[in-house]
Amino acid sequence: MEPSPAKGKPQGRLLVSTTLDAKDELEERLERCVGIVTSLTNGLSEREANDAITANVCKGPQQHEEVCLGLFALLLTEPPQAQRCYRDLTLVNRDGMNVILIKINQILMEKFLKLQDVCRTQLVWLVRELVKSGVIGADGVLMTLMKQIAGGDITSKNLWLAENVLDILLDQREWVLKSGMLIAMSVYTYLRLIVDHGTPALLVLRQKEVDLCIGLLREKFMECFIIGRDLVRLLQIVARIPEMELLWKDLLHNPQALSPQFTGLLQLLTARTSRKFLACRLTPDMETKLLFMTSRVRFGQQKRYQDWFQRQYLSTAESQSLRCDLIRYICGVVHPSNDVLSSDILPRWAIIGWLLTTCTSNVAASNAKLALFYDWLFFSPEKDSIMNIEPAILVMHHSMKPHPAITATLLDFMCRIIPHFFPPLEGQVRQGVFNSLTFIMEKRVLAHLAPLFDNPKLDRELRSMLRERFAEFCSSPSPPTEGRDEGANEMKMEESVSLEMDNHVLLDKEDGCYDNTEAAFSDDEEEVNNKGNKKREFRFHPIKEAIIEEPADITPYVDQLDDTMKEKVLQLQKGSDTEAHCEVMQEIVDLILEEDFDSEQMSTLASCLAELFKGHFRGDVLPDDITEESLEESVCKPVCLVFRNLCQMQEDNSGFSVLLEMLAELYQKQPKIGYHLLYYLKASKAAMGKMSLYESFAQATALGDLHTCLMMDMKACQEDDIRLLCYLTPSIYTEVHTNFFYNKFPDETLRSGELLNMIVAVIDSTQLQELMCHVMIGNLVMFRKDSVLNILIQSLEWETFEQYSAWQLFLAHSIPLETIIPILQHLKYKEHPEALSCLLLQLRREKPSGEMVKMVLSRPCHPEDQFTTSILRHWAAKHDDVLGEHIKALLIKNNNMPRKRQSLRSSSSKLAQLTLEQILEHMDNLRLNLSNTKNSFFTQTPILQALQHVQASCDEAHKMRFSDLFSLAEEYEEPSSKPPKSRRKAPASSPRSRKGAATPVSNEEESASSSASEEEDSKPKAPKRKRKGSSAVASDSD
């Protein structure tokens, strides 16, 4: 039975959400509009309801929009009412469905992933109805819907969407043929999707996709021609499908069959592909994440973002084909500004390098390399952009040190693609690659190519091939001259991006100080091989010059504000007194909190404020002399008025979310606002106990993640003001260890060690000492038992001073050394001297425990590594009895361990297991070290008993190898054959009391007595082990 039209709120919500999620503004608005529609039609017949909503629509634009959106929301959330709602919508709308089209586009771009399944189905149904009705603008909505079909994804939801959009295109073919852009976009999209649908279960879908593409290409080829050279790339991948193969042959050998205007393959390959096609194969969410990485993430901090992207989009075998789309998008669409290029933001080549190094499919890897070099093949300086070819050369340049195999593979691909891409056009391809390399040198992307093409790390055959193909670029560069600077000054400008790209020039200096290759691709498999040369390579930082204050220019923004807000903003611009500024700022805050404030002005207002307050974010924030008065004075700035108002509000207050939105917009324009908020929350008395406000702020930002937001803010603080970083550190760590962040923060951030690394990377010895004092006093806790080991292992990659600082801060805590003793298994004597020296000094102060001795002995033996011998010698002098018992236990345990079981254990762990041979090697080294001393460690009963026990059961090779060690125990007679009473007294007669005992008269006698003793001991041992009342000596040997 169909629900009554007089229904109140829709049964299903529009978006998937949890009880913890804040109410979505769009959803709230649509629900309000539904309420308006249902209140107008409640209790009325269908005809009366139509009259009521029609009369309401005629009142004005606002009522028209409310009714349209109400019917739109009902259509999405109430499927049984969809037909009636769509009919009413077509009757009452006065703007050609423009309001609805705008909202559909907004939902598709921003909310599609959160849509309820029912609403998603209804949205596709609505798009189909709009297409059927021939609504102007429906083609744009359909292309936006097409963008949501993800490449490399064969989950049921994605396949459902691909099939439904395909059905719309096939069913409404005549309508499709009227839009040239829709034709081209449909062909580009489904040619790409055919690759993913090759499994037997998807053959029906693939055949429909092939039929669509073949039909459109043959009937409307010149409309598809606007795609450009990437059309050839996509067709090449699917050319083996029979229908496609016929089209491919016509494309190569009979172009006139496709269109009289089409002259041949070269015409298509020389046409550059528009950005809109490259962008259409990434979903809005992928695009947002990728743009965020290339505009906000700092180089060296990209791993967590790459890991997230990998898990979300690149974790399956099918998803490997997506790498081509990502690389084409990065090369052709992501063209950073000069400010970004000269900053430490993650460069494009690093992301592409990561995509190449993590590729798990040979076919996908080959296609990815083609995608990277595709613009090189027919490159024309007049038509094409340097930004399209720049990533490939920089990937090769920067991979030479950390990933030489990647550089070699790409260079080999570049050489071989020339003759093999399309033999009839070999000359044009060679010229395109030559043009690319020439343009790269002209624009100083690389100063010269000889170090890349003639690098000793490349194998001889590849270097020979490079010299043969690119002889012009393999000659050694001439010394720098004035002419080089002149050439740099003659560079052209393209697309509003200055092509000099200063950072490239810096990066090109092979022997310079800016070859920051270590952080290249966040490759988890890469082992750090250059530990011997661990010093951090310096980054280029511009010299800070005196800042000349210029008047704030808000002209582009202020005219977009309404009159009242514009007046207040202009007052801020004209005034110079801080107190007057604060008063005006409070008035602006009050205007924002008014109910009729237009939220669409928020971004414009934020731009104005960011420009007006840029002077507040320069210089040091923290006063030189820290007192209560100076701290309060430092937070009396206009921007702090927003912080103060937020602190005074309750989180459930409607104005709270509005002000947070304002702050989030301001954060996008001025990232320093984040750590200024942290400072305000610590320094201001008005903010006492309000640290949780920062969490709300972090969630309101575009980042939407507390950990990411805090890390970025602390990094910005680190770069701007080290004193402030140290000042904030105790409060940040204190908050994360208490109830602030509800225990979410410590697990993610403290275990990563990233925050600690930021701190120790910039502090000096005085600041280190201050932090240690904070720890000792109890104001600061930087390590926890459950995370300290992981952080110290991470610190092994840090610079020397950073490591020493981290260890000093650890030692200031009262964490037992046994908590971190497993780190010994990670330490290599040549690569980790900082950690080894700190650990050695700390172990020196400790009484040895069983675990400590085990870890010390588990270190591999090496003649130059004296760590184990030195600490064992110290313990032998200070705690000989305790050390002797522990070594005895380990010797007997490892000697009795079955070989099969031991191998199983060792295979289950990546870290080396302690072996009997290791213990004996370390014991022998200790024996040699103590040989010229009066130390009596090797005369102790436990040691001699253990050595006898091992000697009796080990093989001849070990007896021979450690004969000198075993000879120490040959004199010792275990009194196992004596009566029980005398056996109980046996320990009193230790070898210590027999140090000066006479040696045996002859070797024969010694051998005879030794064998007799062994024979005598060997008989009673087996039954005695089973007896409960065995002697102390017997149980020791067990």
GUGU-22172 format. One line per 8 residues: number of its first residue (from 1); their letters; for each residue x, y, z of C-alpha. Coordinates in pm, whole numbers, plus 50000, padded with zeros to 5 digits. Layout:
NUM	A	X Y Z  ...
//
This chain:
1	MEPSPAKG	50000 50000 50000  50140 50340 49903  50219 50570 50199  49999 50872 50242  50125 51197 50094  50057 51357 50428  50345 51172 50584  50570 51375 50820
9	KPQGRLLV	50941 51317 50809  51081 51058 50567  51133 50715 50717  51495 50681 50605  51768 50935 50655  51947 51066 50350  52302 50991 50470  52463 50706 50658
17	STTLDAKD	52580 50837 50995  52636 50731 51355  52509 50882 51676  52848 51050 51719  52835 51232 51385  52727 51594 51381  52408 51672 51194  52483 51733 50827
25	ELEERLER	52380 52082 50714  52252 51970 50374  52050 51690 50529  51908 51925 50791  51803 52171 50524  51636 51903 50312  51451 51773 50618  51324 52124 50691
33	CVGIVTSL	51202 52152 50332  51029 51814 50363  50856 51945 50674  50734 52250 50479  50595 52035 50197  50423 51789 50431  50274 52072 50638  50127 52222 50318
41	TNGLSERE	49977 51891 50200  49886 51730 50533  49528 51599 50531  49453 51723 50178  49348 51531 49873  49592 51498 49586  49432 51781 49389  49412 52010 49694
49	ANDAITAN	49774 51929 49775  49883 52031 49424  49693 52357 49454  49848 52427 49795  50210 52376 49688  50152 52566 49360  50010 52862 49554  50306 52852 49793
57	VCKGPQQH	50560 52841 49507  50410 53156 49358  50490 53358 49674  50858 53402 49590  51197 53242 49505  51255 53118 49860  50924 52931 49876  50988 52792 49528
65	EEVCLGLF	51326 52655 49636  51189 52508 49961  50907 52322 49787  51136 52190 49512  51394 52067 49762  51124 51915 49982  50986 51714 49690  51344 51622 49590
73	ALLLTEPP	51421 51491 49940  51095 51292 49954  51177 51144 49615  51515 51022 49744  51401 50888 50080  51050 50755 50000  51067 50531 49689  50689 50461 49682
81	QAQRCYRD	50624 50835 49650  50894 50892 49386  50669 50901 49078  50421 51141 49239  50699 51366 49373  50869 51382 49032  50538 51467 48864  50475 51745 49119
89	LTLVNRDG	50830 51867 49072  50790 51903 48697  50466 52093 48753  50576 52343 49020  50937 52420 48921  50991 52758 48755  51362 52743 48670  51397 52441 48442
97	MNVILIKI	51491 52216 48738  51801 52427 48802  51766 52407 49182  51744 52029 49163  52037 51995 48922  52258 52204 49151  52166 51991 49454  52222 51665 49265
105	NQILMEKF	52568 51784 49161  52645 51886 49520  52537 51546 49653  52734 51362 49384  53053 51559 49450  53037 51581 49829  52796 51324 49978  52768 51032 49736
113	LKLQDVCR	52978 50790 49945  52763 50864 50251  52427 50819 50078  52196 50548 50206  52160 50262 49955  51793 50346 49899  51876 50711 49833  52156 50613 49595
121	TQLVWLVR	51916 50396 49396  51660 50676 49388  51921 50931 49278  52016 50718 48977  51645 50674 48901  51598 51052 48915  51891 51112 48678  51734 50861 48436
129	ELVKSGVI	51401 51051 48455  51573 51385 48396  51745 51241 48088  51416 51097 47963  51251 51438 48006  51534 51605 47815  51600 51854 48095  51866 52105 47996
137	GADGVLMT	52175 52038 48209  52099 51667 48260  52407 51577 48055  52628 51757 48309  52465 51566 48596  52512 51236 48409  52883 51310 48358  52918 51388 48729
145	LMKQIAGG	52745 51059 48811  52982 50882 48568  53277 51026 48762  53163 50826 49067  53231 50497 48887  53570 50405 49030  53839 50244 48816  53995 49922 48944
153	DITSKNLW	53690 49848 49161  53470 49543 49092  53267 49554 49412  52893 49505 49372  52803 49870 49437  53049 50000 49179  52941 49745 48919  52575 49833 48985
161	LAENVLDI	52647 50201 48922  52852 50130 48607  52573 49913 48465  52293 50158 48547  52473 50455 48391  52553 50236 48090  52184 50146 48055  52089 50516 48058
169	LLDQREWV	52341 50584 47779  52217 50289 47571  51846 50350 47630  51868 50722 47557  52110 50696 47266  51942 50963 47052  51962 51211 47341  52329 51119 47404
177	LKSGMLIA	52422 51187 47041  52315 51551 47081  52599 51628 47327  52953 51604 47189  53114 51631 47533  52891 51356 47675  52984 51129 47383  53357 51183 47441
185	MSVYTYLR	53327 51145 47820  53123 50824 47786  53376 50671 47546  53672 50771 47765  53502 50634 48079  53388 50299 47943  53701 50230 47738  53884 50256 48069
193	LIVDHGTP	53630 50039 48256  53642 49758 47998  53990 49672 48132  53846 49596 48478  53559 49379 48354  53747 49090 48195  53643 48810 48433  53391 48551 48309
201	ALLVLRQK	53125 48675 48550  53141 49024 48398  53153 48936 48029  52791 49040 47969  52858 49383 48116  53184 49413 47921  53009 49329 47595  52754 49606 47653
209	EVDLCIGL	53042 49849 47723  53222 49739 47406  52904 49785 47200  52855 50138 47338  53215 50242 47266  53228 50086 46919  52895 50246 46823  52992 50596 46939
217	LREKFMEC	53343 50579 46793  53225 50467 46451  52925 50699 46436  53073 51009 46607  53451 50973 46575  53531 51344 46546  53336 51412 46867  53561 51148 47031
225	FIIGRDLV	53868 51304 46865  53859 51587 47123  53984 51334 47383  54329 51363 47229  54623 51124 47248  54492 50937 47552  54220 50789 47332  54495 50592 47154
233	RLLQIVAR	54640 50481 47489  54304 50341 47604  54229 50176 47271  54575 50017 47267  54504 49843 47599  54174 49685 47481  54274 49630 47115  54274 49250 47147
241	IPEMELLW	53898 49231 47200  53768 49117 46855  53535 49413 46791  53799 49655 46915  54064 49489 46699  53866 49575 46383  53834 49937 46495  54205 49945 46583
249	KDLLHNPQ	54299 49825 46234  54082 50095 46077  54244 50354 46303  54593 50246 46187  54537 50162 45821  54204 50308 45708  54139 50630 45905  53895 50766 45644
257	ALSPQFTG	53656 50483 45733  53608 50648 46073  53572 51005 45946  53664 51194 45627  53823 51462 45848  54051 51211 46021  54389 51192 45847  54556 50926 46059
265	LLQLLTAR	54701 50819 46391  54962 51098 46402  54686 51362 46398  54538 51211 46714  54869 51150 46892  54981 51512 46852  54660 51638 47018  54705 51700 47390
273	TSRKFLAC	54442 51541 47616  54228 51791 47805  54246 51793 48185  53873 51722 48218  53918 51374 48066  54217 51289 48287  54022 51407 48593  53702 51218 48508
281	RLTPDMET	53858 50881 48591  53919 50971 48955  53626 50981 49194  53580 51311 49381  53711 51147 49698  54028 51021 49527  54080 51361 49369  54039 51542 49702
289	KLLFMTSR	54287 51313 49878  54542 51341 49598  54517 51719 49584  54553 51734 49961  54876 51532 49945  55020 51756 49674  54924 52083 49843  54926 52029 50220
297	VRFGQQKR	55143 51729 50314  55510 51798 50381  55779 51591 50216  55889 51320 50458  55553 51303 50636  55359 51140 50355  55369 50777 50466  55048 50770 50668
305	YQDWFQRQ	54855 50935 50384  54999 50697 50128  54920 50400 50351  54559 50519 50386  54528 50568 50009  54682 50225 49948  54437 50055 50186  54139 50243 50046
313	YLSTAESQ	54199 50224 49672  54503 50011 49579  54483 49702 49800  54330 49453 49552  54467 49287 49240  54202 49456 49025  54289 49801 49162  54639 49793 49007
321	SLRCDLIR	54493 49933 48683  54404 50252 48875  54772 50348 48894  54767 50460 48528  54475 50693 48598  54653 50840 48900  54978 50897 48713  54804 51058 48416
329	YICGVVHP	54610 51280 48655  54924 51388 48843  55114 51464 48522  54832 51636 48336  54615 51800 48603  54820 51862 48919  55036 52159 48822  55157 52318 49149
337	SNDVLSSD	55212 52690 49183  55558 52840 49230  55493 52881 49603  55426 52508 49638  55721 52413 49417  55963 52615 49629  55820 52485 49959  55868 52151 50134
345	ILPRWAII	55531 52021 50016  55533 51664 49885  55645 51684 49519  55465 51506 49236  55760 51286 49149  55762 51136 49500  55398 51026 49469  55460 50878 49124
353	GWLLTTCT	55769 50701 49256  55559 50551 49536  55295 50435 49284  55564 50267 49073  55751 50100 49359  55436 49955 49517  55288 49816 49194  55235 49438 49218
361	SNVAASNA	55135 49359 48859  55377 49348 48565  55106 49449 48319  54994 49739 48538  55359 49843 48588  55417 49850 48212  55101 50054 48156  55199 50287 48442
369	KLALFYDW	55536 50358 48277  55362 50427 47948  55124 50666 48129  55424 50847 48279  55605 50893 47944  55299 50930 47723  55329 51306 47680  55698 51266 47590
377	LFFSPEKD	55637 51062 47277  55493 51344 47063  55593 51639 47277  55581 51979 47111  55709 52281 47310  55454 52503 47135  55151 52292 47232  55250 52093 47541
385	SIMNIEPA	55343 52195 47893  55674 52131 48068  55467 52029 48373  55345 51718 48188  55695 51582 48130  55867 51710 48445  55760 51425 48684  55920 51147 48475
393	ILVMHHSM	56265 51305 48463  56254 51391 48834  56145 51039 48932  56449 50903 48748  56680 51169 48894  56574 51125 49255  56548 50745 49240  56910 50701 49137
401	KPHPAITA	57035 50679 49497  56752 50513 49695  56593 50311 49409  56847 50263 49127  56637 49979 48986  56346 50219 48927  56571 50464 48742  56721 50185 48533
409	TLLDFMCR	56377 50044 48448  56244 50383 48340  56552 50469 48135  56535 50128 47966  56163 50185 47894  56237 50528 47750  56498 50381 47514  56289 50086 47401
417	IIPHFFPP	55960 50272 47354  56108 50474 47066  56137 50191 46812  55857 49975 46956  55568 50215 47023  55462 50226 46657  55742 50147 46409  55601 50360 46123
425	LEGQVRQG	55621 50664 46351  55961 50585 46506  56109 50909 46377  55831 51121 46527  55857 50941 46863  56235 50990 46867  56185 51360 46792  55921 51388 47068
433	VFNSLTFI	56154 51237 47329  56440 51453 47203  56216 51763 47228  56123 51664 47584  56484 51628 47698  56587 51950 47528  56298 52141 47686  56379 51993 48026
441	MEKRVLAH	56731 52134 48004  56614 52468 47866  56377 52513 48158  56643 52397 48407  56429 52115 48546  56768 51942 48547  57086 52136 48488  57236 51855 48282
449	LAPLFDNP	57155 51493 48196  57500 51332 48181  57503 51230 48551  57172 51051 48492  57244 50886 48157  57605 50793 48227  57576 50695 48593  57804 50415 48722
457	KLDRELRS	57505 50260 48904  57351 50168 48567  57462 49846 48399  57697 49866 48104  57441 49757 47842  57191 50026 47945  57456 50298 47951  57569 50190 47605
465	MLRERFAE	57209 50204 47477  57160 50552 47629  57483 50678 47469  57369 50536 47136  57018 50687 47152  57095 51014 47333  57456 51096 47253  57380 51471 47265
473	FCSSPSPP	57286 51450 47633  57559 51216 47756  57854 51455 47729  57990 51601 48051  57860 51950 48129  58082 52251 48094  58158 52457 48404  57894 52713 48502
481	TEGRDEGA	57927 53045 48325  57745 53371 48312  57563 53246 48007  57383 52996 48224  57220 53273 48421  57129 53453 48103  56965 53140 47974  56768 53112 48293
489	NEMKMEES	56643 53467 48251  56510 53393 47903  56270 53125 48018  55912 53153 47903  55604 53149 48122  55318 52905 48074  54980 52863 48239  55048 53108 48521
497	VSLEMDNH	55323 52877 48649  55675 53012 48637  55872 52740 48472  56208 52820 48621  56106 52617 48926  56387 52717 49154  56364 52401 49359  56453 52196 49052
505	VLLDKEDG	56771 52392 48999  56868 52329 49357  56789 51962 49329  57005 51922 49024  57334 51986 49196  57474 51638 49228  57726 51736 49490  57510 52004 49644
513	CYDNTEAA	57334 52011 49976  56978 51953 49865  56960 51596 49748  56685 51487 49981  56636 51139 49844  56608 50941 50165  56239 51011 50211  56161 50944 49851
521	FSDDEEEV	55877 50694 49829  55811 50569 50185  55901 50223 50062  55846 49981 50349  56065 49719 50184  56364 49947 50150  56643 49869 50392  56861 50153 50505
529	NNKGNKKR	57193 50058 50355  57375 50382 50406  57377 50380 50783  57747 50440 50791  57679 50782 50642  57374 50872 50850  57405 51245 50870  57092 51417 50747
537	EFRFHPIK	57133 51590 50414  57058 51956 50451  56754 52122 50301  56757 52459 50143  56586 52724 50352  56558 53084 50229  56737 53344 50437  56487 53539 50641
545	EAIIEEPA	56490 53901 50547  56336 54196 50722  55962 54196 50655  55829 54511 50497  55472 54566 50612  55241 54622 50321  54879 54730 50354  54638 54438 50341
553	DITPYVDQ	54469 54403 50004  54117 54266 50048  53975 54419 49730  53905 54082 49559  53696 53965 49855  53529 54255 50034  53275 54333 49760  53135 53981 49793
561	LDDTMKEK	53024 54048 50153  52686 54194 50245  52679 54563 50341  52684 54521 50721  52972 54275 50721  53158 54476 50458  53140 54785 50677  53288 54601 50977
569	VLQLQKGS	53567 54446 50771  53661 54786 50628  53674 54924 50985  53925 54651 51066  54131 54750 50765  54138 55119 50851  54199 55095 51226  54542 55056 51378
577	DTEAHCEV	54468 55027 51750  54461 54668 51881  54185 54738 52131  53966 54894 51859  54040 54596 51637  53923 54361 51912  53596 54553 51951  53525 54538 51578
585	MQEIVDLI	53619 54171 51571  53368 54100 51846  53102 54276 51641  53193 54056 51341  53161 53747 51561  52819 53867 51675  52713 53911 51311  52829 53557 51232
593	LEEDFDSE	52621 53423 51519  52303 53590 51397  52046 53351 51254  52021 53524 50917  52396 53513 50853  52461 53373 50505  52702 53082 50548  52809 53115 50183
601	QMSTLASC	53000 53431 50288  53212 53231 50531  53495 53154 50290  53509 53514 50162  53511 53651 50517  53789 53410 50611  53997 53534 50317  53951 53894 50432
609	LAELFKGH	54046 53814 50793  54347 53605 50689  54476 53898 50484  54401 54159 50754  54560 53956 51035  54867 53828 50849  55084 54055 51063  54961 53875 51377
617	FRGDVLPD	55110 53549 51252  55458 53691 51199  55729 53692 51459  55739 53516 51796  55416 53444 51979  55567 53361 52317  55680 53661 52527  56050 53685 52613
625	DITEESLE	55968 53711 52981  55697 53456 53064  55467 53587 53338  55090 53571 53388  55057 53931 53274  55272 53889 52964  55089 53570 52866  54748 53736 52899
633	ESVCKPVC	54872 54033 52699  55001 53802 52421  54653 53654 52366  54480 53993 52336  54469 53987 51957  54161 54019 51737  54191 53661 51610  54185 53541 51972
641	LVFRNLCQ	53833 53683 52001  53710 53384 51800  53894 53148 52038  53750 53322 52343  53393 53309 52212  53428 52939 52143  53559 52878 52495  53258 53056 52642
649	MQEDNSGF	53004 52851 52444  52862 52508 52507  52929 52253 52233  52557 52194 52180  52506 52566 52112  52416 52629 51747  52660 52920 51733  52943 52689 51839
657	SVLLEMLA	52938 52494 51511  52908 52818 51309  53216 52969 51474  53404 52640 51431  53320 52650 51062  53453 53004 51050  53774 52894 51219  53809 52597 50982
665	ELYQKQPK	53775 52829 50682  54036 53062 50833  54262 52759 50887  54253 52684 50515  54374 53035 50438  54619 53060 50729  54747 52722 50860  54926 52889 51153
673	IGYHLLYY	54590 52940 51319  54612 52582 51450  54908 52624 51678  54791 52972 51776  54474 52806 51907  54686 52556 52104  54883 52846 52250  54566 53033 52346
681	LKASKAAM	54423 52725 52517  54739 52692 52727  54820 53058 52797  54478 53217 52852  54305 53198 53187  53970 53215 53006  54056 52885 52831  54149 52690 53143
689	GKMSLYES	54017 52334 53116  53900 52390 52757  54171 52194 52574  53901 51963 52431  53807 52256 52207  54105 52169 51988  53957 51828 51913  53633 51990 51796
697	FAQATALG	53838 52230 51582  54038 51945 51425  53722 51758 51332  53573 52072 51177  53872 52127 50946  53906 51977 50600  54152 51728 50751  53879 51598 50980
705	DLHTCLMM	54130 51402 51183  54271 51494 51524  54607 51323 51485  54677 51465 51138  54569 51813 51238  54785 51818 51552  55089 51686 51367  55057 51952 51099
713	DMKACQED	55011 52227 51354  55307 52116 51563  55518 52091 51249  55420 52446 51152  55506 52558 51505  55840 52377 51485  55929 52565 51169  55817 52905 51299
721	DIRLLCYL	55896 52918 51671  56102 52653 51853  56054 52824 52192  55680 52800 52149  55710 52434 52052  55892 52360 52379  55637 52568 52570  55346 52371 52422
729	TPSIYTEV	55509 52030 52458  55426 51964 52828  55062 52061 52784  55021 51851 52469  55173 51541 52628  54995 51602 52958  54659 51629 52784  54707 51312 52584
737	HTNFFYNK	54794 51117 52897  54483 51234 53084  54121 51223 52982  54165 51470 52693  54112 51304 52352  53937 51015 52527  54235 50785 52483  54216 50801 52103
745	FPDETLRS	54513 51031 52071  54786 50843 52264  54740 50519 52070  54785 50686 51734  55026 50968 51804  55248 50870 52095  55322 50530 51945  55427 50686 51618
753	GELLNMIV	55710 50889 51770  55648 51160 51511  55580 51427 51771  55896 51336 51962  56101 51353 51642  55967 51700 51567  56083 51816 51908  56429 51659 51925
761	AVIDSTQL	56502 51766 51566  56513 52134 51659  56580 52174 52032  56921 52271 52167  57093 52133 52477  56936 52395 52705  56586 52313 52587  56661 51943 52622
769	QELMCHVM	56765 51996 52981  56445 52194 53049  56231 51913 52908  56418 51659 53121  56345 51870 53427  55975 51877 53334  55985 51497 53314  56162 51462 53650
777	IGNLVMFR	55920 51702 53818  55622 51515 53678  55489 51785 53445  55572 51587 53133  55534 51220 53034  55666 51152 52686  55693 50772 52701  55466 50493 52811
785	KDSVLNIL	55565 50135 52878  55352 50001 52594  55494 50233 52328  55847 50329 52433  56015 50032 52262  55855 50110 51924  55952 50478 51950  56314 50400 52033
793	IQSLEWET	56329 50156 51740  56195 50432 51514  56455 50672 51652  56734 50455 51509  56677 50636 51176  56716 50983 51328  57018 51212 51333  57281 51160 51604
801	FEQYSAWQ	57179 51449 51831  56812 51358 51790  56884 51003 51905  57089 51114 52204  56813 51358 52299  56548 51087 52276  56755 50857 52498  56816 51133 52751
809	LFLAHSIP	56443 51201 52770  56376 50828 52809  56629 50796 53089  56461 51085 53269  56149 50867 53300  56120 50590 53557  56060 50314 53306  56233 49983 53384
817	LETIIPIL	56515 49906 53145  56373 49558 53083  56087 49727 52895  56317 49832 52614  56591 49567 52635  56450 49382 52327  56581 49673 52118  56922 49505 52142
825	QHLKYKEH	56815 49260 51873  56768 49553 51631  57104 49719 51695  57406 49676 51468  57741 49792 51599  57835 49999 51292  57493 50144 51224  57355 50225 51568
833	PEALSCLL	57640 50353 51787  57419 50615 51955  57168 50365 52091  57435 50111 52182  57641 50360 52383  57334 50487 52572  57219 50134 52643  57565 50021 52751
841	LQLRREKP	57592 50297 53012  57244 50220 53142  57305 49843 53162  57622 49920 53357  57404 50058 53638  57168 49760 53642  57187 49428 53819  57157 49167 53543
849	SGEMVKMV	56824 48990 53508  56760 48673 53308  56601 48867 53022  56887 49119 53011  57151 48846 52992  56953 48662 52727  56923 48973 52507  57290 49065 52554
857	LSRPCHPE	57400 48714 52457  57164 48706 52156  57374 48968 51977  57576 48825 51685  57946 48775 51753  58178 49000 51558  58545 49075 51629  58486 49453 51620
865	DQFTTSIL	58166 49449 51826  58275 49468 52190  57931 49550 52336  57849 49204 52474  58198 49136 52604  58225 49474 52778  57894 49448 52966  57954 49082 53054
873	RHWAAKHD	58297 49171 53192  58143 49450 53401  57875 49219 53538  58133 48946 53600  58323 49189 53822  58020 49333 54006  57756 49058 54001  57947 48738 53922
881	DVLGEHIK	57718 48502 54114  57396 48637 53958  57547 48641 53609  57680 48286 53657  57335 48150 53747  57170 48321 53451  57432 48198 53204  57408 47846 53346
889	ALLIKNNN	57030 47845 53300  57059 47968 52940  57334 47716 52852  57140 47421 52987  56810 47535 52839  56957 47584 52491  57156 47262 52516  56846 47058 52603
897	MPRKRQSL	56624 47224 52342  56543 46978 52060  56677 47093 51727  56344 47054 51551  56165 47273 51801  56442 47531 51790  56418 47565 51413  56043 47610 51432
905	RSSSSKLA	56080 47887 51682  56345 48063 51483  56140 48047 51166  55840 48203 51336  56026 48518 51434  56201 48774 51218  56452 48847 51496  56737 48604 51560
913	QLTLEQIL	56682 48350 51840  56950 48284 52100  57149 47972 52012  57389 47756 52209  57670 47846 51971  57616 48219 52032  57639 48172 52408  57958 47969 52379
921	EHMDNLRL	58115 48226 52143  58043 48510 52384  58168 48302 52678  58489 48224 52493  58540 48595 52415  58483 48676 52782  58732 48403 52882  58998 48555 52656
929	NLSNTKNS	58924 48902 52791  58958 48786 53152  59260 48561 53092  59515 48815 53217  59308 48927 53517  59248 48786 53860  58872 48757 53799  58737 48423 53923
937	FFTQTPIL	58416 48420 53721  58501 48097 53536  58579 47911 53859  58219 47935 53982  58033 47608 54030  57728 47706 53813  57952 47794 53517  58160 47478 53544
945	QALQHVQA	57851 47258 53585  57693 47414 53279  58008 47374 53070  58035 47007 53168  57669 46954 53085  57714 47109 52739  58041 46928 52671  57886 46592 52747
953	SCDEAHKM	57619 46629 52477  57760 46860 52208  57913 46736 51883  58283 46696 51812  58303 47014 51605  58187 47226 51900  58417 47037 52140  58709 47113 51914
961	RFSDLFSL	58610 47476 51853  58555 47558 52220  58813 47318 52366  58986 47592 52568  58653 47693 52721  58553 47335 52804  58900 47266 52949  58815 47503 53236
969	AEEYEEPS	58559 47251 53359  58766 46936 53317  58911 46955 53667  58572 47000 53822  58421 46677 53953  58048 46679 54001  58003 46474 54322  57712 46273 54187
977	SKPPKSRR	57862 45932 54295  57906 46028 54661  57652 45938 54933  57360 46178 54977  57500 46339 55293  57834 46428 55141  57658 46535 54823  57464 46796 55012
985	KAPASSPR	57794 46942 55129  57948 46936 54785  57873 47297 54693  58082 47417 54985  58388 47278 54811  58370 47503 54509  58645 47547 54257  58715 47884 54418
993	SRKGAATP	58873 47699 54717  59074 47482 54479  59225 47757 54271  59573 47644 54358  59512 47273 54323  59792 47067 54172  59761 46984 53805  59738 46618 53694
1001	VSNEEESA	60072 46438 53650  60012 46346 53286  59766 46384 53007  59701 46010 53004  59603 46012 53370  59388 46318 53318  59215 46156 53023  59160 45834 53214
1009	SSSASEEE	59021 46002 53520  58803 46227 53306  58654 45937 53112  58606 45736 53430  58429 46029 53590  58207 46073 53286  58129 45699 53283  58047 45704 53653
1017	DSKPKAPK	57827 46012 53620  57643 45897 53312  57481 45589 53471  57282 45736 53763  57181 46060 53586  56881 45937 53387  56684 45778 53675  56777 46057 53917
1025	RKRKGSSA	56609 46320 53698  56277 46145 53755  56312 46137 54132  56148 46409 54337  56416 46410 54599  56711 46473 54372  57006 46666 54508  57081 47031 54451
1033	VASDSD	57360 46948 54212  57147 46713 54006  56866 46966 53980  57117 47231 53878  57237 47019 53594  56877 46978 53482
//
